Amino acid sequence: MPEALHPALADSATTPYWLDHSDRPTPRPGLDAHASADLCVVGGGYSGLWTAILAKERDPGRDVVLLEGNRIGWAASGRNGGFCAASLTHGYANGVERWPDEMDTLERLGRDNLDAIEQTLRRYEIDCDFIRPGAITVATQPHQLEWLRGITEHNPRATYLDHDAMQAEVASPTFLAGVFEPADTALVDPARLAWGLARAAEALGVRIHEGTHVSGLASSGTAVDVTTDAGHVVRADRVALGTNAFPSLVRRVRMHTVPVYDYALMTEPLSAAQRDAIGWAARRGRIAPGSSRD
C-alpha cells in the first residue's frame, strides 16, 4: 500500500504546473508519410528546438524537420524548477575544484550563453516571464554556514548575507544565512519557453510533428533513415539527437548518459498578506542546500 501523503499534500495534483495551462497549444499532427530533409531533429525539448532554430538561422534554405514522440516540452523541459543559471559547472565552487585553470573561460561562456538565450527570446518575441533577478543559496543548518562562506571566497561576484540580511530577503525561521549571486540566474516559465521556441522554429520554416516516436536509425548511402514506430521514414542528410536523458538511438552513447532529476513542489498562489508575511519581494531564484550542491 502506498505511503500516506502528508495532510498538507492531500489535495495536491501530479500534473506538472507549467504544463497545466488552459492555453497549452493543441498537438501538431504526427508524421503520416515518408519524408526527406536536410536535417532531422529528434526530440521536441529545449535541445531539439534550439538546434532546429540555430540550423535555420545559419542556413535559411536548409530543410529541417523535427520529430517529437509526445508533446513539445512535455518532459524535462516543461517540468523543471523554472530557473535558468549561467553556470556551466553546477556552481562556482564545484567548477574551481575540477577546472581551476579554466574557470574564467567557463564563467564567461556561461554568461554569454545566458545573454544569448535572452537575446533569442527578444528577437522572436517569446513571452515566457523571463527575468534575471539573480539567485540566493541558503543555509538551513549551522554546518552549512562555512560552506556558504566558501562560495564567496571562490566567487568574487557573490555577496554573503548574514542572518539579518537573509531575513530581509525572506523572513523564514529556517534560513540562517545566504549567498547572493547577481544577474547570472534567470526565472522563466519553462513550458511557455518551449512553446515559444516551437512557434519561432515553425516561423523559420521548420516542420514539426508531435506524437511521432522514433524507433531507429540506419545508414542509407550518404544519408540516414530515421524510422518511426508507425513505419514511416525520414531520409535526412544529417540527424541531430535531442533525446537527452532518454535512451539514445545510438547504442554506444547510452552508457555515457546519466539522468539527473529533482523533485519539485508548487504551492497554491500566495495572497498579498502571505507575501507580506514572508517578505519575499525580490523574486530571487533560490537553491537550498541539501542536494548535490551541499
KOLMAR-92728 format. One record per residue: residue in one letter; x, z, y of N, C-alpha, C, O in turn. Coordinates in steps of 0.05 Angstrom, whole numbers, plus 5000, padded with zeros to 4 digits. Atoms other than C-alpha are relative to their C-alpha. Layout:
AXZYXZYXZYXZY/...
***
This chain:
M501750004976500050005000501850005025503750165027/P498450004975502849825069500050265014498150415014/E499849754985505350395110498149995024497949795037/A501950004979500150615160501349965027503550065032/L499050044973501050395232499850255016498150425011/H500349794981502450885286497449965016496749745022/P502650034985495951035324500349835025498449695032/A499650164976498950715386499949704995499549545013/L500050285007499350055348497649914985497449694975/A502350065017492650085314498549755009497449604992/D501450234990489649545359501849775007501049585021/S498150214993495849115363499449744984498149754964/A500350265013495948375345502849894994504749955008/T497450115008501548005309500549725011502649605007/T499650274987500447345347502150035022501950205039/P498049994978506647215390498749985027497249805032/Y501349984973504747405461500349745015498349645026/W499650234983507846795493498449764991497749585007/L501550225011504146315447497050035002495549854998/D502949934999497446655457498949935027497850115041/H501050094974495646245519497649824995497649654977/S502350185002488945905529500749725007499349534999/D499250274992492645315559502249894983503749714991/R498050105018497245215500499349704994497049644987/P500650295004497944455492498949954972499650084952/T501050085026494044125436502249864985504049744996/P497950125016498343895378500249695004498149565006/R499650294999501243195384499749894972500250034952/P500450125026499742715327502649994984504849964995/G497750025018504342715267500849714996499349525003/L499050275006508442115246498349894976498250024955/D501850115020503741665206500949734989499449594976/A499050255010508141065191503150005002504250185015/H497150034997515440855182500749935029499149815043/A499250054972519340815247503049975001504450024981/S497150024996526240675275500650115028498850125045/A499249894974530140975333503049995002504549974982/D497149974996537041005363500850284993503050324981/L499449725005536741765357497550144990495450125002/C502249845010532242205314500850295002502950384991/V499549724997532042935334498150154982495750104982/V501649855019529543425281499850295011501850435013/G500449734989526544065310499050005028500249875046/G501250004974522044205369500250265015498450345029/G499449764984525144845396501849925023502149685029/Y498250064978530044905453502249814994502849625009/S497750175007535844585417499149714998500449535009/G500950285003531943965397499049885026499649655032/L501150114975528243885463502149945020502049735033/W497950044980534443965506501849774991502849615007/T498550225011538143485460498749735007500049545016/A501550254994532742955469500249945030500549705037/I499950054971532643045545502849915008503049715023/L497350084993540243005551500649724991502049575004/A499550275011540442395507498849785018500049575023/K501350194983535542035552501250005028501349785041/E498750004974538842265616502649855000503349715019/R497550145002545541995592499749704995501449545004/D500550285005542541335569497049964999495749994978/P502950034999535441205593498949794981496549804973/G500950215018535040595548500150084971499249934954/R499949915028536340995485497250074989495750215002/D502649955013530341015438500250264984501750284965/V499849735012529241755419497350084989495350065002/V502449895012524142045371500750294991502850344980/L499649725007523342795359497850084980495550034985/L501849925021520143075295500050304998502150434995/E500349715003517443785292498150064977495949954975/G501649945024514844075227497550165005495650144990/N502349834994509944555260499049935028497949715032/R500750044972508544615335502450035018504350175011/I497949974981513044545395500450305008498550435016/G499349734991516545215408498750224983498550454993/W501549805015512745575352501750224988500750444982/A498349815014518745925321501550175020500350295038/A498449824983524446305355499749935030499750115046/S500250084972523645905419497550115014497650155038/G502549904988516546165430499450294994497250385001/R500649725007517246875405502450185004502950364987/N497649844995523447175436499450215022497150255029/G500349784981524547735487499449925028498950095045/G500750094973523347305548502250025020501750025044/F497950004981530247345578502249814991502549774967/C497950205006536046855582502650095014502750105038/A497549894990543147125590502149795002502249614985/A497850194997549146745615502250044980503749864974/S497849935018553747095566500149824976498049794963/L499750155024556446655511501250174978501650084955/T498649835019559647245476498450264993499650454982/H501849775006553747735469501150255014501550465002/G499049784984556448175525502949975006504549874990/Y497350034990562848205565502050164982504150054975/A498249845016565948775525500549884972502849884962/N499850135026564648415459501949765002503549714984/G498350234997567947785486502950075005504749954994/V497249924994574148145513501450094975503750044971/E498849915025575248465445500949774982502849804968/R499450225018575247795410501649775012503349654999/W498650234987577647275461501050095027500249975047/P499149894974581347665515501349795018500949805043/D498750204983585347065539498249785009499049625027/E501850224993579346615545497550095015495749935020/M502549894989574247075577499349885027497049845033/D500650124974574946785647498649734997496749675011/T501250265005573346095620497250034987495449894995/L502649965013567746345575497950105020495650025019/E501949904980564546725633499249785019496849755026/R500750224982564946115678498249804986496249714999/L501750195014561945665625497250114996495249964998/G502649885003556346155613498349995025496049935025/R501450014974554546195687499349715007497149665017/D500650284995555045435693497649914983495949764992/N502250075017550345375634497350105010495349965010/L502549884989545145845664499249855026496849805030/D500650154976545745475730498749734993496849635006/A501050265008544544815694497250024989495549844993/I502849965010538345095659498150025024496049895024/E501749974976535545295727499649745014497449675023/Q500150264986537144615757498249814985496749664997/T501750175016533644265699497150075005495449895007/L502849924996527344675709499049915028496749835030/R500850094973527244505783499749695000497849595012/R500050305000528743765770497449894988496249704997/Y502450095014522843695722497550165007495450134994/E502349844991518344195758498650154977496250144974/I501049845023517544635696499350285010501150435018/D500949744991513445245714500050194976498250184959/C499849825023515545795666500950285010502150434995/D499449744989516346405712503050074999503750304993/F497149965002523946325714501050145025500750035047/I498749864978527346845758502650124990503050164966/R497449895008534447145758500550275014502050285033/P499749744988533947885774502350174990502750404998/G497949845012539948105733499050174977496650174971/A500849845023539948585675501250285002503350335014/I499049725002540749335663500150084971498150064956/T499649885026543649615599499850305003501150415020/V500549724996541350325589501150184978501550084955/A499249805020543750955554497750194995496550295014/T502149825007538651365517501050244985499550434979/Q498749785014543551825481502650075015503949895026/P497549924985549452235511502549844992504249785008/H497550135009554651885468500249715011502349595010/Q500050274990552651215499501049985029501549765039/L499050004972554951425569502849885002503449725019/E497250115000562251285552500049714995501649565007/W500150295006560350615523499249855025500349635030/L500950144976556750425588502349985020502749775032/R497750014982562950615629502049794991503449675007/G498250205010566950165584499249725008500949555013/I500950264991562549575604501049955029501949735035/T499150044972564249685678503049975002504049835020/E497150045000571649735661500749724993502749615003/H499450275009571449065627498849785019500049575021/N501550204984566548715674500050085030498650265037/P499849934972568348735748497449955016497150065038/R502550064986561448475766497850214994495750215007/A502049805009557849065733500250255018502350335028/T500249754985555549695770498950224983496850194971/Y501049775015554850375737497950145015498250205039/L502249854988548250725751499950284988499350304964/D500249745011548551475743497050084996495349915000/H502849925007542251875724498149955023496049845019/D501850034977539251885794499649705007497349625012/A500250294994540751145806498349864979496749684986/M501650125021537750965739497150075002495349904998/Q502749914997531551375752498749855024496249815024/A501050164978530750995818499149724991497449605003/E500850265011530350355777497650024982495749874985/V502349945018525750625723499950304995501850414985/A500349715003523151335722499250074971497050164966/S500449935028523851435647501750244993504150244998/P498449775008526052105619502049944978503850104972/T498150075022529551745562502449855010504449824995/F497750154990534251345607501950195015501250305036/L498149824989540451755622501849875021502650005040/A498350154982544451225658499749704994498349634975/G500250295005545350475662502349855012503849965028/V498050184987549749885680498449755009497149634993/F501350244989547149335725501949775002504149805013/E498450244998549848635717498349795014496249705004/P501750164982547248185773500049704993502049594985/A500450294999544547475771500549854974499749624971/D499250145024547247305702497950014978498449924955/T502249995020540647435666497449905014496850005036/A502550094989534147065678497750104982498050144958/L502549955015527047245658498449745000498449595019/V501350255003522746685632497650034981497750204963/D502250035020516146525596501049804980501049564986/P498650185019519446225534498249784989499249564984/A501750215010513345855508499549785021499649545015/R500550204979511845515575502649855005502549625014/L497550154998519245335578500149784980500749554986/A499950205021518744975511497949785006498549555003/W502150204995512144635530500849825024500349585023/G499250164977515044415597502349814993502349585002/L497950185009521244135564498949764984499849544987/A501350225016516843735516498849795019499049555015/R501350194980512943435575502249845014501949605019/A497950154986519443265610501349794982501849574991/A498850195019522242935548498149754997499149534997/E501950225003515942515540500049835025499849585023/A499950154975516242315613502549825001502449615014/L497650175001523242045599499849784978501549614976/G500450205021520541645540500450094972500349934953/V499649905027521842095481497350004985495350094997/R502549995017516642015425500150264984502050314968/I500149745013514642705398497850004979495549934986/H502049975021511042815332500150284989502150374979/E500249745011508643505313498849994972497749784964/G501150005027506443715243501349804982500149704964/T498550205016511843265214502550134989504650145003/H497849865012516343645167501949814987501249644970/V497950175011522943305150501050134974501850374974/S499249895026524943385077502749904990503950014972/G497450105010531242965070501349805019500049685036/L498350204986536842545099501549834980502349934959/A498550185019540141945066501349785017500249685036/S498650224987545341435088498649744993497749704970/S501150265004542740735096501749805015501049725037/G498150174987548540275112501350155023502550365019/T498949864976550640465183498050185013498650315033/A502149844989544140835195499550244982500750274961/V500949775016540841475169497049984997495549945017/D502949985005534041515136499150295001500150464986/V501149744997530142125157497250004987495449864996/T502450015015524642255106498250245004499350475005/T501849784996518442675118498550074974498649924955/D501549915023514143065069497849794993497149774969/A502150205005508842525077501149734989499649554983/G498850245011513841995053500649795021501649575013/H499250194979514841655120502950035006504150245003/V497150014995521841455140500549915029499449725038/V499050094975525141425208502949914996504650084989/R497250105003531340985205501350015028500449885047/A498749954974536041205261503049964999504350004978/D497150034998543041045284501450275000503550304989/R498949734999544241785297497850204995495450145001/V501949785005540842435277501250255012503550315007/A499249744989541243095314498250214988495750194989/L501649795013539043715276499850255018501850375025/G500549764984535844265318498450204985496650324996/T501649825017533344675260501050295001499650474991/N499049734995537645285278500050184976501450134956/A499949805021536045875233498849914974499250034953/F501250105025532145465183502149864984504249774995/P498050125017535945185123500649715010498849555014/S499250264990539944585146499449784980499549824956/L500350235017538443895119502649904989502649744970/V497350065011545943835108500950244984501550454996/R499649775017547244285049502650155005502650405004/R497449874996554544425064500150175025501950335029/V500249844975552444715132498550264995498850455011/R501849775004547545225103501450264999500550465010/M498549755002552745745087501250095026502250315028/H498949934974555045735159497950095020498550145043/T502249924982548245925188499150284992498350324969/V500949725005546546665194497750065019498250095043/P502349934982539546815221500450285012501150474997/V500049744986539447385272497350045013496449865027/Y502749964989532847695293499750285012501250465005/D500749744988529948255334496950044997495549854992/Y502949944999523148595335499350025030500850145046/A500949984972519248525400497150105001495450014985/L502749894996513148915423499249945029500849965047/M501050054974508748745482497750195006495950224989/T502249824993504449265517497749855013498049615021/E502150124984497749125549501050005029502850165036/P499150004972498448965624499850275012497850425008/L500049754987500249565665498349995026498449795040/S501549984975495649785721502050065023504350135018/A498349944976498349875792500950294999503250355006/A499349725001498150625782502250054979504050224983/Q498049975021502150575717502749905009504850025004/R497550114990507350135750501350195021503750235021/D499049814980507950625808501250244987503250354996/A499149765014508851195759502849974988504450154988/I497450055012514850875725502049885020504449875015/G498250104980517650565788501449744993503549685004/W498750255009519249905754499249775019497349635013/A500850194979519149455815501849755000500949545008/A498050224997525349015809499949794978501249584980/R500350195022523448665743502749924988503149694981/R497550065013530548715716499649944970497750044958/G500050025029531948465647501550244989503650325000/R498749765011533749075604500549984971499049864956/I499349995028537249175538500750294994502650395006/A499549725007537049875508502050024977501649884957/P498149975022543050085466498550094974496450214975/G501249935026541650175392500049774981499449804957/S499950235017542249465367503049934996504650114996/S497350085005548549055354501950055024504350045021/R498349954977550949205425500950295001502650365018/D499449714999551349955410502850054988503750274988/
***
